[in-house]
Amino acid sequence: MTDITLQNFEAELLAASMQQPVLLDIWAPWCGPCKALGPILEKLEAAYAGRFKLAKLNSDEQQEIASQLSQAFGVRSIPFCVMFVGGQPVDGFVGAIPEGQIREFLDKHVPPALEGETALPDEQAVAPAEDEGNALDRLMAAVEANPADETARFDLVRALLEVDQVGAARDVFTPVAAKAADTITPHARFAALAHWLAAAESRADATAAQAAIASNKRDFDARFALAQSHFAARRFTEAMDELLEIIMRDKAWNGELARKTYVAILELLTKPTPKAQTTEAKGTLEIAGKANVPPADPLIDQYRRKLSMALF
């Protein structure tokens, strides 16, 4: 496993993929699903015994590379994995998907096992530091130990939604549902989760919705159903595009539901504000002078501008 930076991007990613496929895992320290996915990828790198190489890129530290790849694939959520073959990005997937699906993805791009070579089955693969289940267990333990820990609860609900455990996500979310619905002192991140859960639970039929829209572009119920289908599948930009069509035609439709859902997706895509940096001196912690502001995201800024133009 190799950490990718601007300095080694050419040699360790592009040039290396000329010799063998390289799977690049784009992650961030604050991302719960990333923590669940990482150990699975490390386990599979060992199990595939050299048939592909795993590389990792910290999107907070290597924003230029992460932004270019995200824009190229139209993806703005992490974890985001890109397969490089022959010096080029050829395919990818988003989210902490199950190990079986990752194996199916890998098998499309990596060379087959040599004749006489036996691939390690799941139970014989080299054990990672922790797998997806352990990561979820750790988040669950954190919530149980301190039910008031809003960050842990948010990360757990998000991680469960990333792996399509919608029922479990609803159970964890229920104790804070009132905060999500509070219009006097709104909690933007919990409100965003409420919209994501609603999309995941809606089980919207995308095919039927597309057919209805083809017949009537002002069928807002169908267009919202299509947006919900995209939202549930973590196709966030596609969801916002459909919601924007509703907003541009009828801003007040269904109690501004399209606008509220659009804003919720932007909230989910926006990185949380980093904690204040500290420096240790003489046994005490002193707050650093510089403010901590999340780096600008061109695509999020673009979709915020689109919403502003639609509203005014």
C-alpha positions in Angstrom: 0.0 0.0 0.0 1.4 3.4 -1.0 0.3 6.9 0.0 0.0 9.1 -3.0 1.2 12.8 -3.1 1.9 15.3 -5.8 5.5 14.3 -5.6 5.0 10.6 -6.3 1.8 10.7 -8.3 3.6 10.1 -11.6 5.8 7.3 -10.4 3.7 5.5 -7.9 0.3 5.8 -9.6 0.5 6.5 -13.4 3.8 4.7 -14.1 3.1 1.9 -11.7 -0.2 1.2 -13.4 1.6 0.5 -16.6 3.0 -2.6 -14.9 0.0 -3.7 -12.8 -3.5 -2.3 -12.1 -3.5 0.2 -9.2 -6.6 0.9 -7.1 -6.6 4.4 -5.6 -8.6 4.8 -2.4 -9.5 8.5 -1.9 -10.4 9.0 1.7 -10.3 11.5 4.6 -9.7 11.2 8.4 -13.2 12.5 9.3 -15.0 10.1 7.0 -16.6 7.2 8.9 -17.3 5.0 5.8 -13.7 5.5 4.7 -12.6 3.9 8.0 -14.8 0.9 7.2 -13.6 0.5 3.7 -9.9 0.9 4.1 -9.2 -2.3 6.0 -11.2 -4.3 3.5 -9.1 -3.0 0.6 -5.9 -3.8 2.5 -7.2 -7.3 3.1 -8.0 -7.8 -0.6 -4.6 -6.5 -1.7 -3.1 -9.3 0.3 -5.6 -11.8 -0.8 -5.1 -11.1 -4.5 -1.3 -11.7 -4.0 0.1 -9.0 -6.3 -2.5 -9.0 -9.0 -3.2 -5.3 -8.1 -1.6 -2.6 -6.1 -3.4 -0.5 -3.5 -2.7 3.2 -3.2 -4.3 5.7 -0.9 -4.9 9.4 -1.2 -5.9 11.7 1.7 -8.3 14.1 0.1 -7.7 16.7 2.8 -4.0 16.8 2.2 -4.0 16.2 -1.5 -6.9 18.4 -2.6 -5.6 19.2 -6.1 -5.5 15.5 -7.1 -8.7 14.6 -5.4 -10.6 17.5 -7.0 -9.4 16.6 -10.5 -10.4 13.0 -10.2 -13.7 13.9 -8.6 -14.5 16.3 -11.4 -13.4 13.8 -14.1 -15.8 11.1 -12.8 -18.6 13.5 -11.6 -18.3 12.2 -8.0 -18.3 14.4 -4.9 -18.5 11.9 -2.0 -16.0 9.7 -0.4 -14.7 7.0 -0.1 -14.2 7.1 -3.8 -12.0 4.4 -5.5 -10.5 4.7 -8.9 -8.8 1.9 -10.9 -5.8 2.9 -12.9 -4.7 0.6 -15.8 -2.0 1.5 -18.4 -1.5 4.9 -16.9 -5.1 5.9 -17.1 -8.2 5.9 -14.8 -10.6 3.4 -16.3 -13.3 2.7 -13.7 -14.3 3.4 -10.1 -16.9 3.0 -7.3 -18.2 5.2 -4.5 -19.0 4.3 -0.9 -18.1 1.5 1.5 -19.7 -1.3 -0.6 -19.6 -4.9 0.5 -16.5 -7.0 0.0 -18.2 -9.3 -2.5 -19.0 -6.3 -4.7 -15.4 -5.1 -4.5 -14.2 -8.5 -5.6 -16.5 -8.4 -8.6 -15.2 -4.9 -9.4 -11.5 -6.1 -9.1 -12.1 -9.2 -11.2 -13.1 -7.0 -14.1 -9.8 -5.3 -14.2 -7.0 -7.4 -12.6 -5.4 -10.4 -14.4 -6.7 -13.8 -13.5 -4.8 -16.0 -11.0 -2.0 -18.0 -12.6 -2.7 -21.7 -13.4 -2.1 -23.7 -10.2 -2.3 -20.6 -8.0 -5.0 -20.7 -5.4 -6.5 -17.4 -4.4 -7.1 -17.0 -0.7 -10.7 -17.4 0.3 -12.2 -14.8 2.5 -11.6 -16.6 5.8 -7.9 -17.3 4.9 -7.1 -13.9 3.7 -4.6 -11.9 5.7 -6.6 -10.3 8.6 -6.7 -6.5 8.5 -6.5 -4.3 11.6 -10.3 -4.0 11.4 -13.0 -4.8 8.9 -16.2 -3.1 8.0 -18.1 -4.8 10.8 -15.5 -3.8 13.4 -15.6 -0.2 12.3 -19.4 -0.1 12.6 -19.1 -1.8 16.0 -16.7 0.8 17.1 -19.0 3.6 16.1 -21.9 1.9 17.7 -19.9 1.4 20.9 -19.0 5.1 20.9 -22.7 6.1 20.6 -23.7 3.6 23.3 -21.0 4.9 25.6 -22.0 8.5 25.1 -25.5 9.0 23.5 -24.9 12.7 23.4 -21.9 12.4 21.1 -23.5 13.9 18.0 -20.4 13.4 15.8 -20.3 9.7 16.5 -24.0 9.3 15.9 -23.9 11.2 12.7 -20.9 9.1 11.5 -22.6 5.9 12.4 -25.9 6.7 10.6 -23.9 7.8 7.6 -21.8 4.7 7.6 -24.8 2.5 7.8 -26.5 4.3 4.9 -23.3 3.9 2.9 -23.6 0.1 3.2 -27.4 0.2 2.7 -28.3 -0.9 6.2 -31.3 1.5 6.2 -33.2 -0.1 9.0 -30.3 0.0 11.4 -29.6 3.6 10.3 -33.2 4.6 11.2 -32.9 3.0 14.6 -29.7 4.9 15.4 -31.2 8.1 14.0 -34.5 8.0 15.9 -33.2 9.4 19.2 -32.2 12.6 17.4 -35.1 12.8 14.9 -36.6 15.7 16.9 -33.5 17.7 16.5 -33.6 17.2 12.8 -37.2 18.4 12.7 -36.6 21.4 15.0 -37.2 24.6 13.0 -36.4 27.0 15.8 -32.9 25.7 16.5 -32.2 23.6 13.4 -29.5 21.0 13.4 -28.4 21.1 9.7 -26.4 17.8 9.7 -29.1 15.8 11.4 -31.7 17.4 9.1 -29.6 16.3 6.1 -29.6 12.7 7.4 -33.3 12.8 7.8 -33.7 13.6 4.1 -31.2 10.9 3.1 -33.1 8.3 5.2 -36.3 9.4 3.6 -34.8 8.8 0.1 -33.4 5.4 1.1 -36.7 4.3 2.6 -38.8 5.6 -0.4 -37.6 2.8 -2.7 -38.5 5.1 -5.6 -38.8 3.4 -9.1 -36.4 5.3 -11.3 -37.6 3.7 -14.5 -41.2 4.6 -13.9 -40.3 8.1 -12.9 -38.2 8.6 -16.1 -41.1 7.4 -18.2 -43.5 9.8 -16.5 -41.1 12.7 -16.9 -40.8 11.9 -20.6 -44.5 12.3 -20.9 -44.8 15.4 -18.8 -41.8 17.5 -17.7 -43.9 19.2 -15.1 -44.7 15.9 -13.3 -42.9 17.0 -10.1 -43.9 14.0 -8.2 -42.1 11.8 -10.7 -39.1 14.0 -10.9 -38.8 14.1 -7.1 -39.0 10.3 -7.1 -36.2 10.1 -9.6 -34.1 12.5 -7.4 -34.9 10.3 -4.4 -33.6 7.2 -6.4 -30.4 9.0 -7.2 -30.0 10.3 -3.6 -30.5 6.8 -2.1 -27.9 5.4 -4.5 -25.5 8.2 -3.5 -25.6 9.8 -7.0 -25.7 13.2 -5.3 -25.1 15.5 -8.3 -27.7 13.7 -10.4 -30.2 14.1 -7.5 -29.5 17.8 -7.3 -29.9 18.2 -11.1 -33.4 16.7 -10.9 -34.3 18.8 -7.8 -33.1 21.9 -9.6 -35.5 21.3 -12.4 -38.4 21.4 -9.9 -37.1 24.5 -8.1 -36.7 26.4 -11.4 -40.3 25.6 -12.4 -42.1 25.8 -8.9 -40.0 27.0 -6.0 -42.8 26.4 -3.5 -43.8 22.9 -4.7 -44.8 20.6 -1.8 -43.7 23.0 0.9 -40.3 23.7 -0.7 -39.4 20.0 -0.4 -37.2 20.1 -3.5 -35.2 23.0 -2.1 -34.9 21.5 1.3 -33.7 18.2 -0.1 -31.2 20.0 -2.4 -29.8 21.9 0.6 -29.6 18.6 2.6 -27.4 17.1 -0.1 -25.1 20.1 -0.1 -24.8 19.7 3.7 -23.8 16.1 3.3 -21.2 16.9 0.7 -19.7 19.7 2.7 -16.8 18.8 4.9 -17.2 19.6 8.5 -15.3 22.6 9.9 -11.9 21.3 11.2 -11.4 21.5 14.9 -9.2 24.4 16.1 -5.5 23.4 15.8 -3.5 23.4 19.0 0.1 23.6 19.9 1.6 22.2 23.0 3.9 24.4 25.1 5.1 23.9 28.6 2.5 21.3 29.3 -0.5 23.4 28.2 -2.5 23.6 24.9 -2.7 27.0 23.2 -5.1 27.7 20.4 -3.3 28.5 17.1 -3.9 32.0 15.7 -5.3 30.9 12.3 -8.9 30.1 11.9 -9.9 26.7 10.7 -12.0 26.9 7.5 -12.8 24.0 5.3 -11.2 24.3 1.8 -13.4 25.5 -1.0 -15.0 22.8 -3.1 -15.5 24.0 -6.7 -18.4 21.6 -7.4 -20.3 22.4 -4.2 -19.8 26.1 -4.9 -21.1 25.6 -8.4 -24.3 23.9 -7.1 -24.8 26.6 -4.5 -24.6 29.2 -7.3 -27.2 27.2 -9.3 -29.6 27.1 -6.4 -29.2 30.9 -5.8 -29.9 31.6 -9.5 -33.0 29.4 -9.4 -34.3 31.0 -6.3 -33.7 34.6 -7.3 
